[in-house]
């Protein structure tokens, strides 16, 4: 059986049963060495680094998920190639491709996996073919990826059980390789995850310093003063009471003892401001704006539309990049294997985007219907069905 008809990346305890945990010691020098290691071809390190940073940072995880969900939450279609003069054949080709992909149980998971390339810069999926048709997809874990940049055939390679040193080259039609941030053939040179690594290190130390400050200096100091002489035994008892007040919060003192709680100054702590600044930069890095993640400020309607427009432009860019890779690496081999030698036009992969103008109009219609119902104003049933876009039931026509 050839490579197209068998899985090369099946689970392996030796390969998939361990992790490197690259962020356990996130010093600037360690991260700098790690990124240089990525430039040397360790693609797995970039993916693992991005996954660990996302897993340990709730805000970063949120904005990264929003970026990917703005793409994967949209439904998809396969449209006939508009430039094909034979639109009947083009329609049959598009219908064949869409039927095949919708019949794959693993395809929805594969689309979400490919979207994880938005960040580290690479995601790979293996295709299993049988008699010229895709019958299964298997998403390749990021820790299996490697890049050979100086060999005769440079590109993305996948570590397999049969070849753990050099791996198998990931190329169509056996693999889908999604590199949305590729710069002159190198997919990991400039990526959002790489830029976030510097922010993440600063945030890590700012959070650790803040936690240390809160534990040590954030607690109020307990100070007791007394008048006159005090015996060693009374001094010892007083010290013990002050120590216990850190948890018991009560004590009994003589009338000549004055106890005060002195809190640290609250207006000169830089940690919260530093973390807020970093989180705003993370939001801008992935979403292009901060209005959908920062609720502390007050924004105008015009500013909100500008921010939403920026986010929409990023989503459209992600849609175009996804469409190119699926059309070239999935639909093209599907058509070539189904109709060999016919040189048919390749259909288009598209995402279904709701028109914001239509959404606003539909919302306005519903508000009008709600207002008229609250005021008791009569509305013809035909008008309501027409506004809602729902066909009138047959029994209504009969009556």
C-alpha positions as CSV (number, residue, x, y, z in Angstrom):
1,X,0.0,0.0,0.0
2,X,1.4,3.4,-0.9
3,X,1.7,6.4,1.4
4,X,-1.6,7.9,0.3
5,X,-3.5,4.8,1.5
6,X,-2.0,4.6,5.0
7,X,-1.6,6.8,8.1
8,X,1.9,7.9,8.7
9,X,1.2,9.8,12.0
10,X,-0.6,7.2,14.0
11,X,-0.2,7.5,17.8
12,X,3.2,6.6,19.2
13,X,4.0,6.4,22.9
14,X,7.6,7.2,22.2
15,X,6.8,10.4,20.2
16,X,3.5,11.6,21.6
17,X,3.9,10.5,25.3
18,X,6.1,13.3,26.5
19,X,6.5,17.1,26.4
20,X,9.4,19.5,26.8
21,X,7.6,22.1,28.9
22,X,9.5,25.0,27.4
23,X,8.0,27.8,29.6
24,X,8.9,26.4,33.0
25,X,11.9,28.7,33.2
26,X,10.9,31.7,31.1
27,X,13.9,33.9,31.4
28,X,14.7,36.4,28.6
29,X,17.9,34.5,27.7
30,X,16.1,31.1,27.6
31,X,13.4,32.5,25.3
32,X,16.0,34.2,23.0
33,X,17.8,30.9,22.7
34,X,14.6,29.1,22.0
35,X,13.6,31.5,19.2
36,X,17.0,31.0,17.6
37,X,16.4,27.3,17.9
38,X,13.1,27.8,16.0
39,X,15.0,29.7,13.2
40,X,17.3,26.7,12.9
41,X,14.4,24.5,12.0
42,X,12.8,23.4,15.3
43,X,9.2,24.2,14.3
44,X,7.8,22.1,17.1
45,X,9.3,24.5,19.6
46,X,7.3,27.4,18.2
47,X,4.1,25.4,18.4
48,X,4.8,24.0,21.8
49,X,5.8,27.5,23.1
50,X,2.5,29.0,21.8
51,X,0.4,26.2,23.3
52,X,2.1,26.6,26.7
53,X,1.8,30.4,26.8
54,X,-1.9,30.1,25.9
55,X,-2.5,27.5,28.5
56,X,-0.9,29.5,31.3
57,X,-2.4,33.0,30.4
58,X,-6.2,33.3,30.6
59,X,-6.3,36.7,28.8
60,X,-4.0,35.5,26.0
61,X,-6.0,32.3,25.7
62,X,-9.2,34.4,25.4
63,X,-8.0,36.7,22.6
64,X,-6.4,33.8,20.7
65,X,-9.6,31.8,20.8
66,X,-11.6,34.9,19.7
67,X,-9.3,35.3,16.7
68,X,-9.7,31.7,15.7
69,X,-13.4,31.4,16.4
70,X,-14.1,34.5,14.2
71,X,-13.0,32.1,11.4
72,X,-14.1,28.7,12.5
73,X,-17.6,29.8,13.7
74,X,-18.5,30.7,10.1
75,X,-20.2,28.1,7.9
76,X,-18.5,27.1,4.7
77,X,-19.5,26.4,1.1
78,X,-17.8,25.2,-2.1
79,X,-18.8,27.3,-5.0
80,X,-18.4,26.5,-8.7
81,X,-15.5,28.3,-10.4
82,X,-17.0,31.4,-11.9
83,X,-14.4,31.5,-14.8
84,X,-15.4,28.1,-16.1
85,X,-17.4,28.4,-19.3
86,X,-19.2,25.1,-18.6
87,X,-21.1,26.1,-15.5
88,X,-23.0,22.8,-15.4
89,X,-19.8,20.8,-15.1
90,X,-18.4,23.3,-12.7
91,X,-21.5,22.9,-10.5
92,X,-21.1,19.1,-10.5
93,X,-17.4,19.4,-9.5
94,X,-18.3,21.8,-6.6
95,X,-21.1,19.5,-5.4
96,X,-18.8,16.5,-5.5
97,X,-16.2,18.2,-3.4
98,X,-18.6,19.6,-0.9
99,X,-20.4,16.3,-0.5
100,X,-17.1,14.5,0.1
101,X,-15.9,16.9,2.7
102,X,-19.2,17.1,4.6
103,X,-19.2,13.4,4.7
104,X,-15.9,13.3,6.6
105,X,-16.5,13.0,10.3
106,X,-13.1,14.4,11.1
107,X,-13.3,17.5,8.8
108,X,-14.8,19.9,11.3
109,X,-12.0,19.1,13.8
110,X,-9.5,19.5,11.0
111,X,-10.7,23.0,10.2
112,X,-10.3,24.0,13.8
113,X,-6.9,22.5,13.9
114,X,-5.8,24.4,10.8
115,X,-6.9,27.6,12.5
116,X,-4.4,27.0,15.3
117,X,-1.8,28.1,12.8
118,X,-2.9,31.6,13.5
119,X,-0.4,32.3,16.2
120,X,2.6,29.9,15.9
121,X,2.5,30.1,12.1
122,X,2.1,26.5,11.1
123,X,-0.4,23.6,11.3
124,X,-0.3,20.3,9.5
125,X,-3.0,17.7,8.8
126,X,-2.5,14.3,7.2
127,X,-5.0,13.1,4.5
128,X,-5.9,9.4,4.1
129,X,-6.9,8.6,0.5
130,X,-8.7,5.5,-0.8
131,X,-9.4,5.0,-4.5
132,X,-8.8,8.6,-5.2
133,X,-11.1,10.0,-2.4
134,X,-10.3,11.4,1.0
135,X,-11.7,9.0,3.6
136,X,-10.1,10.4,6.8
137,X,-8.0,13.3,8.1
138,X,-5.6,13.2,11.1
139,X,-4.4,16.4,12.6
140,X,-0.6,16.3,13.2
141,X,0.4,17.4,16.8
142,X,2.7,20.4,16.8
143,X,5.5,18.6,18.6
144,X,6.0,16.3,15.6
145,X,6.9,19.2,13.2
146,X,10.5,20.0,12.1
147,X,11.9,22.2,9.3
148,X,14.9,21.3,7.1
149,X,16.1,24.6,5.7
150,X,19.6,23.5,4.4
151,X,18.8,20.2,2.8
152,X,18.2,19.5,-0.9
153,X,14.4,19.6,-0.4
154,X,13.7,22.3,2.2
155,X,10.3,22.5,3.8
156,X,8.1,21.2,6.7
157,X,8.7,17.7,7.8
158,X,6.7,15.4,10.1
159,X,8.3,13.0,12.6
160,X,7.0,9.5,12.2
161,X,7.6,6.1,13.8
162,X,9.5,4.9,10.8
163,X,11.7,8.0,10.5
164,X,12.3,9.9,13.8
165,X,15.4,11.7,12.7
166,X,14.6,13.3,9.3
167,X,10.8,12.7,9.2
168,X,8.5,12.7,6.2
169,X,8.2,15.8,4.0
170,X,4.7,17.3,4.5
171,X,3.5,18.1,1.0
172,X,0.3,17.7,-1.1
173,X,-1.7,15.6,-1.6
174,X,-0.7,13.6,1.5
175,X,-0.6,16.6,3.9
176,X,-2.2,20.0,4.3
177,X,0.4,22.6,5.4
178,X,-1.1,25.9,6.6
179,X,1.4,28.7,7.0
180,X,-0.6,31.9,7.2
181,X,2.4,34.1,8.1
182,X,5.0,32.8,5.7
183,X,7.7,35.3,4.8
184,X,9.7,34.4,1.6
185,X,9.1,30.7,2.2
186,X,10.0,30.6,5.9
187,X,6.7,30.3,7.9
188,X,7.9,31.2,11.4
189,X,10.0,34.3,10.9
190,X,7.3,36.8,11.9
191,X,4.3,35.4,13.7
192,X,1.9,36.7,16.4
193,X,3.1,34.0,18.9
194,X,6.7,35.1,18.4
195,X,5.8,38.7,19.2
196,X,3.7,37.6,22.1
197,X,6.7,35.7,23.6
198,X,8.4,38.9,24.6
199,X,5.2,40.3,26.1
200,X,4.5,37.0,27.9
201,X,7.9,37.0,29.6
202,X,7.4,40.5,30.9
203,X,3.9,39.7,32.1
204,X,5.2,36.5,33.8
205,X,7.7,38.5,36.0
206,X,5.3,41.3,36.6
207,X,2.7,38.8,37.9
208,X,5.3,37.1,40.1
209,X,6.5,40.4,41.5
210,X,2.9,41.5,42.2
211,X,2.1,38.2,44.0
212,X,5.3,38.5,46.1
213,X,4.4,42.1,46.9
214,X,0.9,41.2,47.9
215,X,2.1,38.3,50.1
216,X,5.0,40.2,51.8
217,X,4.3,43.9,51.6
218,X,0.6,44.0,50.8
219,X,-0.4,42.8,54.3
220,X,-0.6,45.6,56.9
221,X,2.2,45.8,59.4
222,X,1.1,45.2,63.1
223,X,2.7,47.7,65.4
224,X,2.2,47.9,69.2
225,X,3.5,50.7,71.4
226,X,3.3,50.7,75.2
227,X,3.8,53.2,78.0
228,X,6.1,52.7,80.9
229,X,8.1,49.6,81.7
230,X,7.3,46.1,80.5
231,X,8.6,42.8,81.8
232,X,10.3,40.2,79.5
233,X,7.4,37.9,80.0
234,X,4.9,40.6,79.0
235,X,7.1,41.5,76.0
236,X,7.1,37.8,74.9
237,X,3.3,37.6,75.2
238,X,2.9,40.8,73.3
239,X,5.1,39.6,70.5
240,X,3.2,36.3,70.3
241,X,-0.2,38.1,70.1
242,X,1.0,40.3,67.3
243,X,2.2,37.3,65.4
244,X,-1.0,35.4,65.8
245,X,-3.1,38.5,64.7
246,X,-1.9,37.7,61.1
247,X,-4.4,34.8,61.1
248,X,-6.5,35.0,64.3
249,X,-7.3,38.8,63.9
250,X,-7.9,39.2,67.6
251,X,-5.8,39.7,70.8
252,X,-6.1,40.9,74.4
253,X,-3.7,43.7,75.5
254,X,-3.3,45.8,78.6
255,X,-4.8,49.3,78.6
256,X,-1.3,50.9,78.2
257,X,-0.7,49.1,74.9
258,X,-1.6,50.8,71.6
259,X,-1.9,48.6,68.5
260,X,-1.9,50.0,65.0
261,X,-2.2,48.5,61.5
262,X,0.0,50.3,59.0
263,X,-0.9,49.5,55.3
264,X,1.5,49.8,52.4
265,X,1.0,52.7,50.0
266,X,-1.5,51.7,47.3
267,X,-0.7,54.5,44.8
268,X,2.8,53.5,43.8
269,X,2.5,49.9,42.7
270,X,3.5,49.5,39.0
271,X,2.4,45.9,38.6
272,X,-1.3,46.3,37.7
273,X,-0.6,49.0,35.2
274,X,2.2,47.0,33.6
275,X,0.0,43.9,33.2
276,X,-2.9,46.0,31.8
277,X,-0.6,47.5,29.3
278,X,0.7,44.0,28.2
279,X,-2.9,42.6,27.9
280,X,-3.9,45.6,25.7
281,X,-0.9,44.8,23.5
282,X,-1.9,41.2,23.3
283,X,-5.4,42.1,22.3
284,X,-4.1,44.5,19.6
285,X,-1.7,41.8,18.4
286,X,-4.4,39.2,17.8
287,X,-7.6,41.2,17.3
288,X,-6.3,44.5,16.1
289,X,-8.2,46.4,18.8
290,X,-9.0,46.4,22.5
291,X,-12.7,47.4,22.6
292,X,-14.0,43.9,22.7
293,X,-11.7,42.8,25.5
294,X,-11.3,46.0,27.6
295,X,-14.5,47.1,29.4
296,X,-12.9,49.6,31.7
297,X,-12.9,52.5,29.3
298,X,-16.0,54.2,27.8
299,X,-16.0,54.2,24.0
300,X,-18.2,56.0,21.5
301,X,-20.4,54.3,18.9
302,X,-18.1,55.6,16.2
303,X,-15.1,54.2,17.9
304,X,-16.8,50.9,18.3
305,X,-17.5,50.7,14.6
306,X,-13.9,51.5,13.8
307,X,-12.7,48.7,16.2
308,X,-15.2,46.2,14.7
309,X,-14.1,47.2,11.2
310,X,-10.5,46.4,12.1
311,X,-11.4,43.1,13.5
312,X,-13.6,42.3,10.4
313,X,-10.6,43.1,8.1
314,X,-8.4,40.7,10.1
315,X,-11.1,38.0,9.8
316,X,-11.4,38.5,6.0
317,X,-7.7,38.1,5.7
318,X,-7.8,34.9,7.6
319,X,-10.6,33.7,5.4
320,X,-8.6,34.4,2.2
321,X,-5.5,32.6,3.6
322,X,-7.6,29.6,4.6
323,X,-9.3,29.5,1.2
324,X,-6.0,29.5,-0.7
325,X,-4.6,26.6,1.2
326,X,-7.8,24.4,1.1
327,X,-8.3,25.1,-2.6
328,X,-4.7,24.3,-3.6
329,X,-4.0,21.4,-1.2
330,X,-7.4,19.8,-0.8
331,X,-9.8,20.6,-3.6
332,X,-7.2,20.5,-6.4
333,X,-6.0,16.9,-5.7
334,X,-9.6,15.9,-5.1
335,X,-10.6,17.1,-8.6
336,X,-7.5,15.8,-10.3
337,X,-7.9,12.3,-8.8
338,X,-11.7,12.2,-9.6
339,X,-11.3,13.4,-13.2
340,X,-7.8,12.6,-14.2
341,X,-6.5,14.2,-17.4
342,X,-9.6,16.4,-17.8
343,X,-8.0,19.6,-16.5
344,X,-11.2,20.9,-14.9
345,X,-11.4,24.2,-13.1
346,X,-10.9,24.0,-9.4
347,X,-14.0,25.2,-7.3
348,X,-13.8,27.9,-4.7
349,X,-13.7,27.5,-0.9
350,X,-15.7,30.2,0.8
351,X,-17.0,31.1,4.3
352,X,-20.5,32.3,4.7
353,X,-20.5,35.9,6.1
354,X,-23.7,37.5,7.2
355,X,-24.2,41.0,5.7
356,X,-24.1,43.5,8.6
357,X,-26.6,45.7,6.8
358,X,-29.1,42.9,6.5
359,X,-28.6,42.0,10.2
360,X,-29.3,45.6,11.2
361,X,-32.5,45.7,9.0
362,X,-33.8,42.4,10.5
363,X,-33.1,43.6,14.0
364,X,-35.0,46.8,13.3
365,X,-38.0,44.9,11.9
366,X,-38.1,42.7,15.1
367,X,-37.9,45.8,17.2
368,X,-40.9,47.3,15.3
369,X,-42.9,44.2,15.7
370,X,-42.1,44.1,19.5
371,X,-43.1,47.8,19.8
372,X,-46.4,47.3,18.0
373,X,-47.2,44.2,20.1
374,X,-46.6,46.2,23.3
375,X,-48.9,49.0,22.1
376,X,-51.6,46.6,21.0
377,X,-51.4,47.7,17.4
378,X,-52.8,45.2,14.9
379,X,-50.6,43.8,12.2
380,X,-51.6,41.5,9.4
381,X,-50.4,38.0,9.6
382,X,-49.1,38.2,6.0
383,X,-46.9,41.2,7.0
384,X,-45.4,39.3,10.0
385,X,-44.6,36.2,7.9
386,X,-43.1,38.4,5.2
387,X,-40.9,40.3,7.7
388,X,-39.7,37.1,9.4
389,X,-39.0,35.4,6.1
390,X,-41.2,32.4,7.0
391,X,-43.7,30.8,4.6
392,X,-47.3,31.2,5.4
393,X,-48.8,27.8,6.6
394,X,-51.1,26.0,4.3
395,X,-54.1,26.1,6.6
396,X,-53.9,29.9,6.5
397,X,-54.2,29.9,2.7
398,X,-57.2,27.5,3.0
399,X,-58.9,29.9,5.4
